[in-house]
Amino acid sequence: MDYSPNIFICFAAEDRYSIAEPIVYHLKNYGIDIWYDRYKLLMGDNRIEKNLIEGAGHCDYAIAIISENTINSPCTLEELSIIKERITNREVTVFPILYQISPDDIPVELKWVEELIFKETDKSSGTRDICNHIACKLTEDLLTDNELSSIQLLLHSKLIPNDIKELLSSYQN
């Protein structure tokens, strides 16, 4: 059995190139697949069915990028509304990322994000550290869900991509 968590990335279109794509890039390098609109949506697809239902509505994990652009993006706000409801029902784990805003600047409609552990980043801090945290959480959940007692057992299983195995091996050494 291969491990393939269903991870959705939620962001405003204006943040695509500055933060969303670098996160997708790093996680892909770890062998982690992301539900990313550029990979999943095709011209003519029903946005509500694909993006909101298949993406935000069925993910195991969600990366929620909150920036000044978020509040002006109806699609992003719809996705975040679905994610918030799913958090309340304990159906999803969310990785909130505050991009170029401080916690004080989170819009009122999104203050629920403050209740979660979040990361702050800007154009100069990069995204690799954030992706390392996401990979660690996925690994921790994998160990727990499969009742594996150590990273050593995980390294010898077929549950994670080889790139993550190399990262964990390097970490152990």
N, C-alpha and C positions, 0 to 999 in steps of 0.2 A: 504494500500500500504506500503510495506516495502522498506526502503532505502538501496540500494545496489550499491554504486559507483563502477565503473570499474577501478581498480587501477593496473597498470603494474609496476613491479620492474625491472630495468635495471642495470646490474652489470657484471663485469668480473668474470669468474669462480673462479679465485684465491681469490676473496673477498666474496665468498658464506658463509663460516662459520664464518668469523670474523665480517661481518657487515650485509650482506643481510638477513641471517636467523634470527638474533636477531630482525631486523626491522619487518620481517614477523611475528615473534612470538609475539611481543608487539601489533602490529595492530590486529592480530587474537584475542588476549586477550581482546581488545576493541570491538570485534565483527565485525571488518572491514575485508572484504574478499579481498585478493590480487591475481592478476594474477601472479602466481609464477611458473616457468618452472617445478619444481619438482612436482607440483600438477596438471599441465595442459598437459604436454608432456608425451607421452608413446612411448616405443620402436616401431619404424616403422612409427611414425608420420612424416609428412613433416615439417621440421623445419621452412622453409620460410613461409609456409601457417599458421602454428600455432603460432610461436613465433613472427615473424615480422608482419604478417597481423592481426591475431586475437589479439595478445598481444599489441605490440607497435602501431599498426595501428588503433585499435578500442577502446583504453582506454580513459576514461574521465580525468584520472590523471596518471602521471608517476613519479615514484621515480627513479632518475638518480644518481647512485653512481659513482663518478668520483675519480679514484685513479691512482697510477702509473701503475697499471695493465690494465687500460682501453685502453690505446693507443695500446697495444699489443693484443687486443681481437677483431678480425674482426667482430664477431657476435655482440658484444656490440657496436662497432662503427656503424654498420648497424642499430641497434635499435635506437641509438642516432640520426642518420641522419633522420630517420622517425619522431622521436619525435621533432627534430628541425623544420622540415617542417610543422608539425602539430601545433607547437607554432606559427609559422609565419601566419598560417591560423586561429589562435585563436580557435583551436579544442581541446586543451588539456591544463591542468594546470600541471606544472612540479615542483617537489620538488627536486632540486639539492642538493646532499650531497657530500662535498669534504672529502674524507676519507684518512687521513694521508698525505695530501698535502695542501699546502697553495694556495691562489688564484694566486700567482706569478708562481706557478708550473703547472697551468692548461695548457695542450697541446694546441698549436696554433689552431688545428682543432676544439677545444671545447671552445674557448674563448667566444662564444655566451652565455655560462652559466653565465659569469660574469654580464650579463645584468639582470639576475634574482636574486631574494632574495634566498640565499643559506645558508646552515648550514655547519659548519666544525666540524669534529669529528676525533677521533683517538681511539686506542685500550683502552685507559684509561678513556675516557669520556663517553662511553656508548651510547646507542641508545634511551633510554626511552624519553628523552627530545625532540628528533627529532620526535618521534611518537606522543607525545603530540601536537606538532605544526601541524602535519598532521591532527590529529583528530580535532583540533580547526578549521582548514581551511575547512575541510569537513563539519563541523557543521555550520560554517558561510555561506558556499555556500548553504547548505540545507535550512537554514532560509531564505536566499535571494530568492532561486528558488521557494520556496513554500509560499512566502509572509507571513511568520510567523513573528509576531512582537516581540516575546520574547522567551527566553529559556523556560519559563514556558509553553507556548503553545507547544513547541517542546517536552517537557517532557511528555505531555499528548497525544501526537500523536503516531502513529504506524510507523513513518518514520525512526526511528533509532533503533539500537540494544539496548537491555536492559543494556548491559555493558556500553555503552556510556551514557545512561540515568543516571546510578549510578554515573559515573564520573562527569557529569554535576550537579547532585544533590549535590554531595560532594563539588564541586566547589562553588555552591551557598551558601551552609551552612558555 
